[in-house]
Amino acid sequence: MRLGYTLMTEQAGPKELVRYAEGAERAGFDFEVSSDHYSPWLEEQGHSPYAWSVLGAVAHCTERVELMTYVTCPTMRYHPAVVAQKAATVQELSDGRFTLGLGAGENLNEHVVGRGWPPVNVRHDMLAEAVQIIGGLFDGGYFDYAGTYFRVDSAKLWDLPTARAPIAVAVSGSQSVTRFAPVADAMIAVEPKEQLCREWDATRLGRPTRKIAQLPISWDPDRAAAVKRAHEQFRWFGNGWKVNAELPGPAGFAGATQFVTEDDVAAGIPCGPDIEPIAQGVRQFVEAGFTDVALVEIGGDRQEDFLDFAERELLPALREI
């Protein structure tokens, strides 16, 4: 099990994220993932810098940790040919430490370009075409493509890294596993479902790959403060992907979560100073068959204290699992 740290663009500014990335490497995390949002989930989070600029800076200020988007939607806000160029550049800047994490996206971020929000089956069709385009450009040389949703005209990545950036794809059920396991290098999911891992490896004809999860936590010496912060900033998390992908903005998430209580949030997110609830959350992913878990410490102003705690106590304890 590899343990990661999340650069949560929705809860911190770009300079702070770069500083936290340096701190997470010093603390001993194995890899770092970055969200890629145009808007925060809730206004209380208060930030949303451009993830790719942050990743470029992080690639230069770190030396060891692997980097990853968790996740980028390569279909509406970005054309897949542009995503391929960005990914190749970050792979070059990081000396081969980058993994391109892709997903079908959320209305929250993609509606801003004014193209509407298609149904989920269309989004999956678009993502499948995008993966083909990105892979084709990663192969090198000039590339043309004519699909249902995208066209590429004589495109070429002029700065192609020596080591090809792996592609990881976010999945949530059997349909997406069947579709993307054969064409992806790794799996992304946020629920500890053993069936997902089993089906992913089976679809790849028994060739296991990385299966990368994410676990939100709210660490704080004061449990009441931890619960309060988790409720203020992460009460949307329990909605599930089918709801979260459809809501158009922070006001929608505020309305959808207006009746979620602090107790509801604390029941689903480890809160407070104790290691064991965090360990139990990680253990669920281990037992389900995941190979990597990236922790999300909720609260942009709590990261430095959390990183000190992670280095001294949390990471050594989790590695015992």
NORSUL-V562112 format. One record per residue. N is the residue number from 1. NEAR is the number of other C-alpha atoms within 12 Angstrom. Layout:
N/NEAR, N/NEAR
//
This chain:
1/28, 2/30, 3/42, 4/40, 5/48, 6/47, 7/52, 8/48, 9/42, 10/36, 11/39, 12/35, 13/26, 14/28, 15/23, 16/27, 17/40, 18/33, 19/26, 20/40, 21/44, 22/31, 23/31, 24/43, 25/32, 26/25, 27/31, 28/31, 29/37, 30/32, 31/39, 32/46, 33/49, 34/47, 35/42, 36/42, 37/38, 38/31, 39/33, 40/34, 41/42, 42/34, 43/22, 44/28, 45/29, 46/24, 47/31, 48/34, 49/28, 50/29, 51/38, 52/41, 53/25, 54/34, 55/46, 56/32, 57/27, 58/40, 59/35, 60/24, 61/25, 62/30, 63/25, 64/25, 65/33, 66/39, 67/49, 68/45, 69/47, 70/45, 71/40, 72/44, 73/41, 74/43, 75/41, 76/34, 77/28, 78/32, 79/27, 80/37, 81/36, 82/27, 83/35, 84/45, 85/32, 86/35, 87/45, 88/39, 89/34, 90/37, 91/36, 92/28, 93/31, 94/30, 95/26, 96/27, 97/36, 98/39, 99/43, 100/48, 101/43, 102/45, 103/41, 104/43, 105/42, 106/39, 107/37, 108/33, 109/38, 110/33, 111/26, 112/19, 113/16, 114/14, 115/14, 116/18, 117/27, 118/24, 119/17, 120/23, 121/15, 122/18, 123/29, 124/31, 125/26, 126/32, 127/40, 128/36, 129/31, 130/42, 131/42, 132/32, 133/39, 134/44, 135/33, 136/27, 137/36, 138/37, 139/23, 140/25, 141/16, 142/18, 143/24, 144/20, 145/25, 146/15, 147/18, 148/15, 149/23, 150/26, 151/21, 152/26, 153/15, 154/17, 155/24, 156/26, 157/29, 158/19, 159/22, 160/26, 161/28, 162/18, 163/23, 164/30, 165/39, 166/33, 167/42, 168/38, 169/46, 170/42, 171/39, 172/34, 173/27, 174/22, 175/19, 176/31, 177/33, 178/27, 179/27, 180/37, 181/39, 182/28, 183/30, 184/40, 185/30, 186/36, 187/50, 188/47, 189/41, 190/37, 191/34, 192/31, 193/26, 194/24, 195/23, 196/33, 197/40, 198/28, 199/32, 200/41, 201/29, 202/19, 203/26, 204/24, 205/14, 206/14, 207/18, 208/23, 209/31, 210/30, 211/42, 212/47, 213/46, 214/43, 215/37, 216/38, 217/45, 218/43, 219/41, 220/32, 221/18, 222/15, 223/21, 224/20, 225/22, 226/33, 227/33, 228/28, 229/33, 230/43, 231/37, 232/31, 233/39, 234/45, 235/39, 236/41, 237/36, 238/28, 239/25, 240/21, 241/24, 242/20, 243/20, 244/28, 245/31, 246/29, 247/30, 248/29, 249/27, 250/32, 251/19, 252/22, 253/34, 254/28, 255/19, 256/24, 257/29, 258/18, 259/16, 260/25, 261/20, 262/28, 263/19, 264/24, 265/30, 266/31, 267/20, 268/30, 269/39, 270/37, 271/39, 272/27, 273/25, 274/23, 275/27, 276/21, 277/26, 278/35, 279/29, 280/22, 281/31, 282/43, 283/27, 284/26, 285/36, 286/29, 287/20, 288/27, 289/31, 290/37, 291/31, 292/38, 293/44, 294/43, 295/44, 296/44, 297/42, 298/43, 299/37, 300/33, 301/23, 302/26, 303/35, 304/26, 305/24, 306/34, 307/33, 308/23, 309/26, 310/35, 311/25, 312/17, 313/22, 314/30, 315/33, 316/18, 317/22, 318/29, 319/23, 320/15, 321/21
//
